[in-house]
């Protein structure tokens, strides 16, 4: 049975092999995932439609594959064919009891297979990928695998050994490494960008090149919100089994402000402005492969507890790399919180095709003038609104941010506004 790249999503025609969850020779149950594919937005696990043995993989980790392309073969109910050179090699340890001879055996296995299978050593896709990146000849790599397959750890070990030996004997030949372009002798590391990271990079550059992006700032006295959370937290947790955080306040305030300033909840399509009459708020969260923006749907129709639960659920899925395309598409406005990492002030970049993004920052005690004679230390947060000046004027942007400030400095008013 052939395993083919499934339909990924609308407008996505290809992906990258992120990792093989099964290796040739492994048994696979029906419905069990055998490979993880990385697309521009999410990772997708491809399952087997029937039980059997994975006999062949046709793409290495890091390779780009297209929808409908065959990437693996599974023999139903059978076992993976064993390499021709594997059988006599399995008996070798019985005849070579010395530790030195056992240590030399894997080298012989690799050399035998490289000549018997069209000069191509049997190796896992991950091992081949690493060997290509490091310029290592797989025929020289030792393996402890009983079937003679070279795995990624064998390549990694082979790479380290020559460097360790080079200390006492600097003149001893070693596997050549690519010469650095500059600063010879200085340590550096090259890491291939993931498909998702490249997509993020391209879209951020595209936004900066196509949008007339400006940023306006304000500051919010968070005293009232913090006092309200302190008073209500215990009861809120008991009733909803989730904490009352800051994000639900900002989400509700953003929705209320968007209703008053509808051009910030819009996008440009050709020569038309599309005003969105719904409020799907993107919440930027950190994921293993970079920042992602899952969406809280219909935020205007949800209460504080529902918003907090949605945010927690999406954050967990992002951390575990389980976000689906439906979690990431269709947002109308985005909120990003650099304050979780200690950011005091920043200019967030638009999450195209949206035309505005709200940036939250760290809450710090700062002296604030209460009146002409009094100063108090208050918990203050700088907030930033980046917007596309093509359809949002400065007056609208400033008014929007001022409305956010007013609502959060009087949080009870959110009950009536949103």
TITIFI-831915 format. One record per residue: residue in three letters; z, y, x negated of N, C-alpha, C in turn. Coordinates in pm, whole numbers, padded with zeros to 5 digits, always signed. Example, Ala and Ser with C-alpha at 12.3 -4.5 7.8 and 13.67 -1.06 7.14 Angstrom:
BEGIN
ALA+00780-00569-01319+00780-00450-01230+00780-00330-01320SER+00708-00225-01285+00714-00106-01367+00787+00003-01290
This chain:
BEGIN
UNK+00000-00118-00084+00000+00000+00000+00000+00125-00088UNK-00086+00220-00055-00094+00343-00132+00002+00448-00075UNK+00070+00519-00165+00155+00631-00126+00077+00758-00153UNK+00052+00835-00047-00027+00957-00061+00059+01080-00034UNK+00015+01191-00090+00085+01317-00066+00069+01354+00081UNK+00179+01369+00154+00169+01397+00297+00134+01543+00324UNK+00107+01573+00450+00088+01712+00490+00219+01785+00462UNK+00212+01894+00387+00333+01962+00344+00376+02070+00442UNK+00288+02161+00469+00315+02267+00567+00188+02349+00582UNK+00186+02432+00683+00070+02517+00706+00044+02605+00583UNK-00078+02607+00535-00125+02687+00422-00082+02631+00286UNK-00006+02522+00283+00032+02461+00155-00052+02336+00135UNK-00136+02336+00033-00230+02226+00010-00195+02142-00112UNK-00100+02184-00191-00065+02109-00310+00082+02128-00344UNK+00131+02039-00429+00269+02048-00474+00280+01996-00616UNK+00400+01995-00668+00427+01946-00803+00522+01828-00795UNK+00495+01723-00874+00586+01608-00879+00713+01654-00951UNK+00821+01670-00875+00947+01716-00933+01019+01603-01005UNK+01029+01487-00941+01095+01373-01005+01061+01245-00930UNK+01047+01137-01006+01028+01005-00946+01166+00945-00922UNK+01196+00916-00797+01325+00859-00760+01327+00708-00782UNK+01208+00649-00792+01192+00508-00824+01095+00494-00941UNK+01111+00387-01019+01025+00361-01134+00946+00232-01110UNK+00831+00215-01178+00756+00090-01164+00845-00032-01187UNK+00836-00127-01095+00920-00247-01102+01041-00241-01011UNK+01074-00120-00961+01189-00106-00873+01154-00152-00732UNK+01251-00214-00666+01233-00252-00526+01254-00129-00437UNK+01175-00119-00331+01181-00005-00241+01199-00055-00098UNK+01297-00001-00028+01317-00035+00112+01228+00053+00200UNK+01200+00007+00319+01122+00087+00414+01198+00215+00447UNK+01130+00328+00435+01192+00457+00464+01265+00517+00346UNK+01274+00445+00235+01345+00495+00117+01254+00590+00038UNK+01311+00702-00006+01234+00802-00080+01201+00749-00219UNK+01077+00772-00262+01037+00725-00394+01000+00839-00488UNK+00968+00957-00433+00930+01069-00518+00968+01199-00449UNK+01004+01298-00528+01036+01430-00476+00926+01527-00519UNK+00868+01596-00423+00763+01692-00450+00816+01834-00432UNK+00778+01921-00522+00818+02061-00513+00700+02144-00465UNK+00722+02221-00358+00619+02311-00308+00661+02454-00339UNK+00581+02549-00291+00613+02688-00317+00746+02730-00257UNK+00789+02658-00151+00909+02702-00080+01023+02601-00085UNK+00993+02472-00066+01100+02373-00058+01060+02247-00133UNK+01158+02161-00155+01132+02028-00210+01126+01927-00097UNK+01033+01830-00108+01013+01731-00004+01019+01592-00065UNK+01099+01504-00006+01106+01365-00051+01004+01282+00028UNK+00925+01203-00045+00822+01121+00018+00873+00978+00028UNK+00887+00923+00150+00939+00787+00166+00827+00683+00167UNK+00868+00557+00154+00774+00446+00165+00770+00398+00310UNK+00652+00366+00358+00638+00320+00497+00672+00172+00514UNK+00686+00101+00403+00725-00040+00412+00799-00082+00286UNK+00868-00194+00296+00945-00244+00182+00851-00313+00083UNK+00891-00313-00042+00810-00378-00144+00854-00338-00282UNK+00763-00350-00377+00792-00317-00516+00696-00209-00563UNK+00750-00106-00624+00666+00000-00679+00594-00056-00803UNK+00463-00068-00794+00387-00131-00903+00318-00030-00993UNK+00291+00091-00939+00216+00187-01020+00241+00328-00972UNK+00256+00418-01067+00261+00561-01035+00143+00628-01102UNK+00080+00722-01034-00044+00781-01081-00032+00928-01115UNK+00090+00980-01117+00110+01120-01153+00244+01132-01225UNK+00244+01208-01330+00366+01228-01407+00447+01343-01348UNK+00575+01347-01379+00657+01458-01337+00602+01587-01399UNK+00586+01687-01314+00527+01812-01360+00381+01826-01324UNK+00316+01715-01284+00175+01720-01247+00158+01784-01109UNK+00046+01854-01090+00012+01910-00961-00070+01808-00882UNK-00031+01784-00758-00099+01687-00672-00136+01754-00541UNK-00247+01711-00481-00296+01772-00358-00268+01682-00237UNK-00263+01743-00121-00240+01670+00004-00348+01562+00019UNK-00304+01438+00049-00396+01326+00065-00422+01248-00062UNK-00378+01298-00175-00402+01230-00303-00307+01110-00318UNK-00359+00996-00367-00277+00878-00391-00197+00897-00519UNK-00066+00882-00509+00018+00905-00627+00098+00781-00667UNK+00097+00676-00585+00170+00554-00620+00117+00438-00538UNK+00148+00317-00587+00108+00195-00518+00231+00106-00504UNK+00248+00053-00383+00359-00040-00356+00301-00171-00308UNK+00345-00281-00371+00304-00414-00326+00409-00465-00229UNK+00370-00491-00107+00464-00531-00003+00522-00668-00032UNK+00653-00674-00042+00722-00801-00059+00704-00865-00195UNK+00627-00807-00282+00603-00866-00412+00686-00804-00521UNK+00658-00847-00642+00726-00794-00758+00624-00725-00847UNK+00672-00628-00922+00582-00556-01011+00531-00648-01120UNK+00401-00643-01152+00348-00726-01259+00412-00690-01392UNK+00449-00791-01467+00515-00767-01595+00411-00746-01704UNK+00439-00659-01801+00347-00636-01910+00321-00765-01986UNK+00196-00779-02035+00157-00902-02104+00244-00928-02224UNK+00283-00824-02293+00361-00843-02415+00509-00857-02388UNK+00550-00841-02262+00693-00841-02234+00755-00979-02244UNK+00681-01087-02204+00742-01220-02199+00786-01270-02336UNK+00700-01272-02438+00748-01320-02566+00855-01231-02625UNK+00851-01103-02593+00951-01013-02648+01089-01043-02593UNK+01097-01088-02466+01226-01115-02405+01299-01227-02477UNK+01226-01320-02539+01290-01432-02606+01330-01396-02748UNK+01280-01284-02798+01306-01249-02937+01454-01237-02969UNK+01538-01172-02885+01678-01158-02921+01748-01291-02948UNK+01705-01402-02882+01770-01531-02906+01747-01578-03049UNK+01633-01540-03109+01599-01588-03241+01639-01490-03350UNK+01682-01371-03313+01720-01273-03414+01862-01225-03387UNK+01963-01303-03429+02101-01268-03400+02152-01149-03480UNK+02087-01113-03588+02136-01004-03670+02118-00871-03598UNK+02220-00786-03613+02215-00656-03546+02100-00572-03597UNK+02070-00583-03727+01962-00503-03783+01829-00541-03721UNK+01808-00673-03700+01681-00717-03643+01669-00675-03498UNK+01783-00675-03424+01780-00633-03285+01746-00485-03274UNK+01795-00408-03366+01767-00265-03362+01621-00236-03389UNK+01555-00325-03468+01416-00303-03500+01322-00353-03391UNK+01373-00440-03304+01289-00503-03203+01216-00405-03112UNK+01282-00299-03057+01212-00210-02965+01090-00143-03028UNK+01093-00115-03159+00979-00055-03224+00860-00149-03218UNK+00887-00276-03237+00780-00375-03231+00722-00384-03091UNK+00811-00374-02991+00765-00379-02852+00668-00266-02825UNK+00705-00145-02865+00620-00030-02839+00487-00042-02908UNK+00489-00092-03032+00364-00105-03107+00275-00210-03046UNK+00335-00323-03001+00256-00431-02942+00188-00384-02815UNK+00264-00313-02728+00207-00270-02601+00102-00162-02620UNK+00119-00081-02722+00022+00027-02740-00114-00026-02779UNK-00118-00146-02839-00247-00202-02876-00300-00295-02768UNK-00208-00354-02687-00253-00453-02588-00296-00390-02457UNK-00246-00268-02424-00283-00204-02298-00364-00079-02330UNK-00479-00100-02382-00574+00008-02411-00510+00119-02494UNK-00429+00076-02596-00363+00172-02686-00277+00272-02610UNK-00223+00232-02497-00141+00322-02415-00006+00257-02390UNK+00102+00303-02456+00235+00244-02434+00276+00258-02288UNK+00353+00161-02240+00404+00165-02104+00527+00256-02102UNK+00520+00364-02025+00628+00463-02023+00640+00522-01883UNK+00760+00568-01853+00781+00635-01724+00711+00770-01726UNK+00675+00821-01608+00611+00953-01603+00694+01062-01669UNK+00826+01056-01650+00912+01158-01711+00906+01150-01863UNK+00901+01026-01916+00893+01010-02061+00762+01064-02114UNK+00652+01036-02045+00521+01088-02089+00519+01240-02087UNK+00577+01298-01983+00580+01443-01972+00657+01505-02088UNK+00777+01448-02118+00858+01501-02227+00788+01483-02361UNK+00723+01369-02378+00651+01344-02504+00538+01444-02523UNK+00464+01473-02415+00357+01572-02425+00411+01709-02464UNK+00522+01747-02402+00579+01878-02429+00627+01890-02573UNK+00679+01780-02628+00735+01782-02763+00638+01737-02870UNK+00518+01695-02831+00419+01651-02928+00456+01519-02996UNK+00516+01428-02922+00563+01301-02977+00465+01190-02943UNK+00434+01105-03041+00348+00988-03022+00432+00876-02963UNK+00402+00837-02837+00482+00734-02771+00477+00601-02844UNK+00372+00576-02919+00362+00450-02993+00470+00437-03098UNK+00531+00548-03137+00635+00545-03240+00776+00544-03182UNK+00786+00546-03049+00917+00558-02985+00976+00421-02957UNK+01099+00400-03000+01170+00275-02973+01226+00275-02832UNK+01240+00156-02773+01299+00145-02639+01388+00022-02629UNK+01495+00036-02553+01586-00076-02530+01558-00145-02396UNK+01457-00101-02325+01424-00160-02196+01372-00302-02216UNK+01423-00402-02142+01381-00540-02161+01234-00564-02132UNK+01174-00479-02047+01032-00494-02017+00945-00411-02111UNK+01007-00341-02202+00931-00263-02299+00888-00127-02252UNK+00936-00082-02135+00897+00049-02085+00974+00159-02157UNK+00906+00262-02198+00969+00376-02264+01019+00472-02157UNK+01147+00504-02163+01206+00594-02066+01235+00729-02131UNK+01272+00826-02047+01288+00962-02096+01398+00972-02201UNK+01504+00890-02187+01612+00896-02286+01568+00844-02422UNK+01470+00750-02422+01417+00701-02548+01344+00812-02623UNK+01267+00891-02548+01194+01002-02610+01290+01107-02661UNK+01394+01136-02583+01492+01237-02625+01565+01192-02751UNK+01601+01064-02759+01670+01012-02877+01580+01016-02999UNK+01454+00981-02980+01358+00982-03090+01342+01123-03145UNK+01349+01221-03057+01330+01359-03100+01446+01407-03185UNK+01567+01363-03149+01685+01412-03220+01698+01349-03357UNK+01666+01219-03368+01692+01147-03492+01631+01211-03614UNK+01501+01248-03615+01443+01306-03736+01513+01434-03780UNK+01562+01514-03685+01629+01637-03722+01760+01609-03793UNK+01831+01504-03747+01957+01470-03811+01934+01416-03952UNK+01824+01339-03969+01797+01283-04099+01748+01389-04196UNK+01696+01500-04142+01637+01601-04228+01740+01679-04308UNK+01869+01672-04269+01972+01747-04340+01993+01696-04482UNK+02019+01564-04503+02039+01518-04641+01908+01505-04717UNK+01796+01493-04647+01669+01473-04716+01564+01567-04659UNK+01569+01694-04699+01479+01791-04639+01333+01767-04668UNK+01303+01689-04772+01163+01666-04807+01105+01546-04736UNK+01189+01473-04660+01141+01354-04592+01049+01392-04477UNK+00932+01330-04462+00839+01366-04353+00903+01343-04217UNK+00874+01428-04126+00927+01416-03989+00816+01451-03891UNK+00842+01424-03765+00743+01457-03663+00719+01607-03661UNK+00596+01651-03678+00570+01797-03684+00596+01862-03550UNK+00651+01983-03554+00676+02061-03432+00587+02184-03434UNK+00553+02237-03318+00469+02356-03315+00533+02471-03390UNK+00456+02539-03473+00510+02650-03551+00536+02769-03460UNK+00651+02835-03476+00680+02952-03393+00584+03065-03424UNK+00551+03141-03318+00456+03251-03335+00516+03365-03414UNK+00646+03380-03406+00712+03489-03477+00853+03447-03511UNK+00918+03523-03598+01056+03499-03639+01078+03355-03681UNK+01009+03308-03787+01026+03170-03831+01172+03141-03866UNK+01216+03022-03829+01353+02981-03856+01452+03021-03750UNK+01410+03103-03654+01500+03145-03548+01492+03045-03432UNK+01607+03001-03380+01604+02901-03271+01550+02960-03142UNK+01473+02883-03070+01423+02922-02940+01397+02799-02857UNK+01384+02818-02728+01358+02707-02636+01253+02750-02536UNK+01154+02664-02512+01050+02693-02415+01072+02605-02291UNK+01078+02668-02176+01101+02596-02051+00986+02629-01956UNK+00920+02526-01907+00811+02546-01813+00864+02597-01681UNK+00802+02701-01628+00844+02756-01500+00816+02656-01389UNK+00910+02641-01298+00888+02556-01182+00789+02623-01088UNK+00729+02543-01001+00635+02598-00904+00702+02707-00820UNK+00826+02683-00779+00893+02781-00693+00923+02910-00769UNK+00966+02896-00895+00993+03015-00974+00866+03097-00995UNK+00753+03030-01018+00626+03102-01033+00588+03172-00903UNK+00613+03106-00791+00582+03167-00662+00668+03290-00639UNK+00798+03278-00668+00888+03393-00654+00840+03509-00740UNK+00805+03478-00865+00760+03582-00957+00634+03651-00906UNK+00538+03570-00861+00411+03627-00814+00431+03715-00690UNK+00517+03671-00601+00537+03748-00478+00612+03878-00503UNK+00708+03874-00594+00780+03997-00626+00688+04100-00691UNK+00601+04052-00780+00505+04144-00842+00406+04196-00737UNK+00364+04108-00647+00270+04148-00543+00329+04256-00454UNK+00458+04241-00419+00523+04341-00335+00526+04476-00405UNK+00560+04474-00534+00569+04601-00606+00431+04667-00621UNK+00326+04586-00623+00192+04640-00640+00130+04689-00509UNK+00175+04634-00396+00112+04666-00268+00195+04759-00180UNK+00327+04757-00196+00413+04839-00110+00453+04968-00181UNK+00470+05073-00102+00522+05200-00156+00674+05194-00142UNK+00739+05124-00235+00880+05091-00219+00971+05201-00273UNK+01063+05242-00190+01167+05338-00227+01303+05279-00192UNK+01408+05336-00251+01544+05289-00221+01634+05409-00195UNK+01714+05399-00091+01814+05501-00062+01952+05436-00064UNK+02055+05515-00096+02189+05460-00115+02291+05532-00027UNK+02403+05463-00004+02517+05523+00061+02639+05442+00019UNK+02755+05481+00062+02876+05404+00031+02958+05389+00158UNK+03027+05277+00166+03103+05245+00287+03248+05222+00251UNK+03337+05283+00325+03480+05257+00313+03509+05128+00392UNK+03544+05023+00320+03561+04891+00382+03703+04868+00433UNK+03785+04972+00435+03926+04956+00475+03939+04895+00615UNK+03862+04948+00710+03876+04903+00849+03832+04758+00865UNK+03722+04721+00802+03675+04582+00810+03777+04487+00748UNK+03831+04525+00632+03929+04439+00565+04057+04427+00645UNK+04098+04535+00708+04219+04531+00791+04197+04443+00914UNK+04079+04455+00975+04047+04373+01092+04043+04225+01055UNK+03980+04193+00943+03975+04053+00898+04116+03999+00874UNK+04201+04080+00815+04337+04036+00786+04414+04008+00915UNK+04396+04094+01016+04467+04076+01142+04416+03955+01219UNK+04288+03932+01215+04225+03832+01301+04194+03699+01233UNK+04210+03692+01102+04160+03576+01030+04223+03445+01076UNK+04353+03442+01087+04421+03317+01122+04377+03266+01259UNK+04373+03354+01356+04331+03315+01490+04182+03277+01492UNK+04103+03351+01417+03959+03324+01411+03933+03185+01355UNK+04001+03149+01245+03983+03017+01184+04029+02907+01279UNK+04141+02929+01346+04194+02828+01437+04098+02802+01553UNK+04034+02907+01603+03945+02892+01718+03805+02846+01680UNK+03761+02880+01560+03620+02855+01524+03600+02762+01405UNK+03708+02728+01336+03702+02639+01219+03610+02694+01110UNK+03606+02824+01099+03529+02890+00995+03593+03026+00970UNK+03586+03072+00845+03647+03201+00812+03559+03317+00858UNK+03625+03428+00886+03554+03550+00920+03522+03623+00790UNK+03395+03621+00754+03354+03682+00628+03296+03821+00648UNK+03243+03877+00540+03181+04009+00547+03037+04002+00600UNK+02968+03889+00575+02827+03882+00609+02802+03895+00759UNK+02891+03843+00841+02870+03855+00986+02881+04000+01031UNK+02970+04078+00968+02980+04220+01001+02850+04292+00965UNK+02798+04265+00847+02677+04333+00803+02555+04288+00884UNK+02554+04161+00922+02443+04111+01004+02442+04179+01141UNK+02560+04185+01204+02567+04250+01335+02534+04400+01325UNK+02582+04465+01218+02553+04607+01199+02404+04629+01176UNK+02341+04540+01098+02198+04553+01070+02117+04539+01199UNK+02154+04443+01282+02082+04423+01408+02094+04549+01495UNK+02214+04604+01503+02234+04725+01584+02151+04841+01530UNK+02146+04855+01397+02068+04963+01336+01918+04941+01354UNK+01873+04815+01347+01731+04784+01365+01685+04817+01507UNK+01773+04799+01603+01737+04832+01740+01712+04982+01758UNK+01783+05063+01679+01765+05207+01685+01648+05253+01598UNK+01617+05176+01493+01509+05211+01400+01410+05094+01393UNK+01329+05073+01496+01246+04952+01506+01140+04938+01397UNK+01102+05045+01330+00999+05035+01228+01050+04965+01102UNK+01182+04946+01091+01237+04869+00979+01238+04720+01010UNK+01208+04686+01136+01199+04544+01175+01053+04512+01207UNK+00968+04542+01110+00824+04533+01135+00753+04479+01010UNK+00621+04468+01021+00538+04436+00906+00400+04495+00928UNK+00326+04508+00818+00190+04560+00824+00092+04444+00820UNK+00000+04440+00915-00107+04342+00918-00240+04417+00927UNK-00309+04425+00814-00433+04500+00810-00406+04647+00834UNK-00468+04701+00939-00446+04842+00972-00355+04857+01094UNK-00276+04751+01122-00184+04754+01236-00040+04738+01191UNK+00050+04800+01264+00194+04782+01244+00244+04688+01354UNK+00307+04580+01315+00358+04482+01411+00509+04501+01422UNK+00554+04551+01534+00697+04569+01559+00754+04440+01615UNK+00854+04384+01548+00915+04259+01593+01023+04290+01697UNK+01015+04223+01809+01112+04242+01917+01221+04135+01914UNK+01232+04066+01803+01338+03968+01784+01401+03995+01648UNK+01518+03933+01622+01596+03968+01504+01636+03841+01430UNK+01544+03794+01347+01570+03678+01261+01603+03732+01122UNK+01729+03728+01087+01778+03796+00967+01786+03699+00849UNK+01713+03731+00743+01717+03651+00622+01842+03686+00540UNK+01908+03581+00492+02028+03600+00409+01999+03540+00271UNK+01985+03624+00171+01952+03574+00037+02069+03496-00022UNK+02041+03375-00068+02144+03291-00130+02089+03231-00259UNK+02179+03199-00349+02139+03142-00478+02123+02991-00465UNK+02010+02939-00516+01981+02796-00515+01954+02750-00658UNK+01954+02617-00682+01933+02569-00819+01805+02621-00884UNK+01698+02639-00806+01570+02682-00862+01543+02830-00845UNK+01644+02907-00806+01624+03050-00789+01669+03098-00652UNK+01656+03227-00631+01699+03288-00506+01608+03246-00391UNK+01668+03207-00280+01593+03174-00159+01650+03255-00043UNK+01572+03270+00063+01615+03353+00176+01602+03274+00306UNK+01699+03187+00336+01699+03120+00466+01730+03220+00577UNK+01692+03183+00698+01693+03279+00809+01793+03239+00917UNK+01876+03335+00958+01963+03320+01075+01881+03363+01197UNK+01848+03266+01282+01761+03294+01397+01836+03364+01510UNK+01767+03455+01573+01820+03525+01692+01962+03577+01667UNK+01977+03650+01558+02109+03700+01520+02166+03795+01626UNK+02080+03858+01703+02127+03950+01806+02195+03878+01922UNK+02167+03749+01937+02223+03671+02048+02345+03589+02007UNK+02386+03600+01880+02495+03517+01830+02620+03602+01804UNK+02736+03537+01821+02861+03606+01792+02897+03589+01644UNK+03007+03646+01604+03047+03643+01463+03062+03500+01411UNK+03128+03416+01490+03151+03278+01447+03020+03202+01430UNK+02929+03218+01523+02800+03149+01513+02721+03194+01391UNK+02726+03323+01360+02656+03374+01242+02719+03317+01115UNK+02853+03317+01108+02921+03264+00990+02888+03116+00970UNK+02885+03039+01079+02854+02897+01067+02710+02875+01020UNK+02618+02955+01072+02479+02944+01029+02465+02974+00880UNK+02532+03079+00835+02523+03118+00694+02579+03010+00604UNK+02693+02952+00641+02753+02845+00561+02661+02723+00555UNK+02607+02687+00671+02518+02570+00676+02394+02591+00589UNK+02336+02709+00596+02217+02738+00515+02250+02743+00367UNK+02366+02797+00333+02406+02804+00192+02426+02664+00134UNK+02486+02574+00212+02506+02436+00167+02371+02367+00147UNK+02280+02385+00241+02147+02325+00228+02072+02380+00107UNK+02091+02509+00080+02026+02569-00037+02084+02511-00165UNK+02215+02496-00170+02281+02440-00289+02236+02298-00314UNK+02219+02220-00207+02180+02079-00220+02028+02061-00221UNK+01955+02171-00223+01808+02167-00226+01752+02095-00104UNK+01811+02120+00014+01771+02052+00137+01712+02147+00241UNK+01682+02269+00201+01624+02362+00295+01484+02317+00336UNK+01453+02327+00464+01320+02297+00512+01239+02424+00530UNK+01109+02407+00551+01023+02524+00570+01067+02606+00690UNK+01116+02538+00793+01159+02610+00914+01280+02699+00886UNK+01357+02667+00780+01473+02748+00745+01433+02877+00673UNK+01313+02880+00617+01276+02988+00526+01169+03083+00580UNK+01104+03047+00689+00991+03127+00735+01027+03212+00856UNK+00955+03324+00870+00963+03403+00992+01070+03508+00998UNK+01140+03536+00888+01242+03640+00893+01183+03777+00915UNK+01260+03866+00980+01211+04001+01009+01278+04107+00923UNK+01394+04077+00866+01471+04171+00785+01563+04088+00697UNK+01594+04139+00577+01673+04060+00482+01797+04136+00436UNK+01905+04061+00416+02028+04114+00356+02057+04034+00229UNK+02084+04103+00121+02118+04036-00005+02251+04092-00055UNK+02335+04005-00107+02470+04044-00147+02490+04020-00296UNK+02453+04119-00376+02476+04109-00520+02622+04121-00556UNK+02703+04164-00462+02846+04178-00489+02915+04048-00521UNK+02860+03936-00472+02921+03806-00502+02917+03777-00651UNK+02826+03841-00724+02816+03822-00869+02873+03941-00946UNK+02931+04038-00872+02993+04152-00937+02907+04275-00950UNK+02788+04275-00886+02699+04390-00897+02759+04513-00830UNK+02758+04625-00900+02811+04749-00844+02704+04826-00769UNK+02580+04823-00820+02470+04894-00756+02338+04837-00804UNK+02240+04826-00715+02109+04774-00752+02006+04824-00653UNK+01878+04802-00687+01768+04836-00595+01698+04706-00557UNK+01732+04647-00445+01671+04518-00406+01522+04533-00382UNK+01446+04427-00413+01302+04425-00394+01270+04368-00257UNK+01171+04425-00192+01133+04381-00058+01096+04233-00056UNK+01131+04169+00054+01095+04030+00078+00972+04029+00169UNK+00854+04051+00107+00732+04065+00186+00707+03946+00278UNK+00642+03970+00393+00582+04096+00439+00679+04190+00509UNK+00809+04162+00500+00906+04252+00561+00899+04389+00494UNK+00943+04492+00566+00931+04628+00512+01065+04690+00475UNK+01174+04612+00484+01304+04668+00447+01400+04555+00408UNK+01493+04589+00319+01595+04494+00276+01722+04571+00247UNK+01835+04518+00293+01966+04581+00274+02040+04511+00161UNK+02087+04589+00066+02162+04533-00046+02310+04567-00038UNK+02394+04462-00037+02539+04479-00044+02583+04468-00190UNK+02701+04523-00221+02749+04519-00358+02899+04494-00361UNK+02956+04495-00480+03097+04464-00496+03185+04570-00429UNK+03300+04525-00381+03399+04615-00322+03500+04649-00431UNK+03512+04777-00464+03605+04821-00568+03691+04936-00516UNK+03815+04940-00563+03901+05053-00529+03852+05176-00604UNK+03828+05284-00527+03787+05410-00588+03862+05524-00521UNK+03892+05630-00595+03959+05745-00534+03864+05816-00438UNK+03913+05841-00317+03832+05904-00213+03908+06025-00159UNK+03835+06134-00141+03896+06255-00085+03915+06236+00065UNK+04039+06238+00110+04071+06225+00252+04054+06359+00322UNK+04102+06464+00260+04080+06600+00306+04084+06690+00183UNK+04097+06819+00207+04093+06914+00095+04211+06898+00000UNK+04316+06833+00045+04437+06824-00037+04474+06682-00079UNK+04421+06581-00011+04467+06444-00038+04356+06356-00095UNK+04398+06267-00186+04310+06164-00241+04378+06029-00221UNK+04298+05927-00188+04351+05791-00173+04256+05692-00240UNK+04314+05584-00290+04232+05474-00341+04187+05389-00222UNK+04058+05376-00204+04003+05301-00092+03907+05192-00144UNK+03899+05079-00070+03802+04974-00108+03661+05017-00067UNK+03581+05055-00163+03449+05113-00136+03338+05019-00181UNK+03229+05021-00106+03110+04943-00140+02987+05034-00137UNK+02909+05030-00245+02778+05094-00243+02680+05002-00170UNK+02598+05060-00085+02493+04984-00017+02358+05050-00046UNK+02255+04968-00050+02121+05017-00082+02022+04966+00023UNK+01929+05050+00059+01821+05009+00148+01688+05037+00079UNK+01617+04929+00043+01481+04945-00007+01386+04931+00111UNK+01281+05014+00113+01192+05015+00229+01050+05050+00185UNK+00956+05014+00269+00815+05040+00245+00781+05176+00306UNK+00756+05272+00218+00734+05410+00263+00602+05425+00337UNK+00519+05323+00339+00393+05331+00413+00417+05344+00562UNK+00523+05280+00612+00550+05290+00757+00691+05337+00789UNK+00777+05344+00687+00914+05390+00710+00933+05522+00635UNK+00966+05627+00707+00989+05757+00645+01131+05765+00591UNK+01153+05859+00501+01285+05875+00441+01392+05904+00543UNK+01358+05985+00645+01456+06018+00748+01503+05892+00820UNK+01410+05803+00854+01447+05678+00922+01535+05591+00833UNK+01499+05582+00705+01576+05499+00613+01718+05550+00596UNK+01732+05681+00577+01865+05741+00560+01948+05725+00688UNK+01884+05748+00802+01955+05734+00930+01999+05591+00953UNK+01913+05495+00919+01947+05353+00932+02073+05321+00851UNK+02073+05362+00726+02187+05331+00638+02313+05403+00684UNK+02298+05525+00732+02414+05599+00783+02471+05528+00906UNK+02385+05470+00990+02433+05399+01108+02510+05273+01066UNK+02460+05204+00965+02533+05088+00910+02673+05132+00865UNK+02679+05241+00792+02807+05294+00742+02903+05324+00857UNK+02854+05394+00958+02940+05433+01071+02994+05311+01145UNK+02910+05211+01165+02953+05091+01236+03059+05013+01159UNK+03043+05002+01029+03137+04923+00949+03267+04998+00922UNK+03264+05129+00929+03389+05205+00913+03464+05213+01046UNK+03399+05167+01153+03462+05153+01284+03416+05019+01343UNK+03459+04907+01286+03399+04776+01319+03415+04735+01466UNK+03516+04786+01536+03527+04751+01677+03405+04798+01757UNK+03337+04901+01708+03221+04953+01778+03105+04853+01778UNK+03110+04754+01689+03004+04653+01685+03000+04570+01814UNK+03114+04563+01882+03118+04487+02007+03026+04551+02110UNK+03016+04683+02107+02936+04754+02206+02793+04778+02158UNK+02774+04788+02025+02644+04820+01971+02551+04697+01967UNK+02604+04585+01916+02518+04468+01893+02530+04370+02008
